[in-house]
Each structure stands twice: as structure tokens, then as C-alpha cells.
């Protein structure tokens, strides 16, 4: 029997990228196993999605800890307990710190709704629309200590629907869900 790559998904919101990843695993388009969902937001819908899928969750509020190191140490203990090999960020709205970066070198991946290095950080779609660009996109990249500064793994352009953020977001989500699966499959099969 082939050993399957175990990964954890970190998310702070509704979990549409988590759901796309989980669905891809279920239909055989991604050879891996999501063994944990970590969320920094109690009540985030991603937690409900994970529980419905039978995936263990760790909901952990950073403000409950005296330092980021202490917060990440608790997460690291759970990741080690479950033999997690990769961390997949899917709308996780926190910078990853040294504890996790050192424990998972070149094994933390993020997806960002722009063609990095353009429009890093929060509200990339809003940033792109405010700048009046005609094309934005999606980037999958390794995570480093900066904000959306890690080496790029894959990118795909997305046309902006002028003055229609909702339609632009829909286009970006559609690309995200496909591009992330392809990139993760490549990484997991190495």
C-alpha cells in the first residue's frame, strides 16, 4: 500500500478552499489526507465543514497565549501527534512564525488572490480593483517569514470584471480551487 501524504489545512473563514481540497481528495484528484483543520477563529464555518467531513479540528485563539511562540508551540504539538507532513494555508489570516517555519521548512504552502508580488496582504482583490487593473490572478507559493513573499510555485491570471467585485471574486475562487489542487498534487507526489 502506498503511503499517503498527511497534511493540515489552516483557515480563518468559510473554508471554500478547504472544501475544494477535501473534495479533490475524495474523488482521487489529490493523493493526500487532510488529518487536521486549524482555525484561529472560533465559529469559522471551515470548522463546521471539517467536522462534517470527519476531520479533526483545532480551534485556537492567539489572544489566549502570552506569545506567538506559545501559540504556535501548541499547534506544533498537535501537528507532530498526527504526523503531519505539510501545512496548507487556505484563507488563514495570520503570518506564520518561526516555530512552524523551522519545523516545516519548504512544507508550508499558501494561496493568494493576486499575481504576486502585486497586491500582497489583506484584501488583494480590493487592492487590484482600486488600482483599476484589468487582470489579476491567483498565486500558490511557499511560505516564508514575510507577507506573501515566499517563492512562487504556480500562478494563473484572472480577468477582472470591471466594477463587479462579486463576479471577480467568483472567477478567482474558481481558479483557486483548480490551481491549488494541481500545485498540491505536484508537491505531494515528489
Steps between C-alpha positions, in 0.01 A plus 500: 500500500628845407551740788277805471627852573343633819427870506331760719290785366515835679200729439332798662174532307236315304732232367419489130860409416498235774181356350652492150808323636294250699276430199806447277635242745164323510479460121866404461629822344735565793703221658508610860311493825383806690547390860443833673340839449645782709303820543579812698134608491244327720178473302672505159292300252809302396481324839146384425610381156788302653284343769242398240784336303618315811830688518645592836502871580712723718339836570751711683482872572835678484388753762480216755880468494768731637710477181483384140763237588273353769202503260692326222658250740154362585421470129835331434437241771169406332661490154773269630247279678319446169821456292414797278744543210367818336312810613254638245380854565152561362385844605699501823530864590810487720870515424676172576774536760838344559373197696306363203737632231792316663301180556366492141771646274368530143191304603259787570300610197265795452256614237454871438243679277739708291795460269768547762704704559210734412242563773635300796321489835137551585229578246708433191187500284400842632854627449496381138160653428595831665808516276283443195692199370341298221666176605573362843544136588587227745838399640603185685823554690724368774463684829792687650520758779366782282148581390441317171871516412594131473615334176223461244388149407219577254300796369200551278356825367134594550320779317340760725130562440496879495315650798370159610690367797265205554546365147876560522512308829302214345750478213792505743349230722442277199866534398620460861318171545652346188850652520552407865409137438742475206782663697442285810488183291839587351650572840353194672620266225867604533 
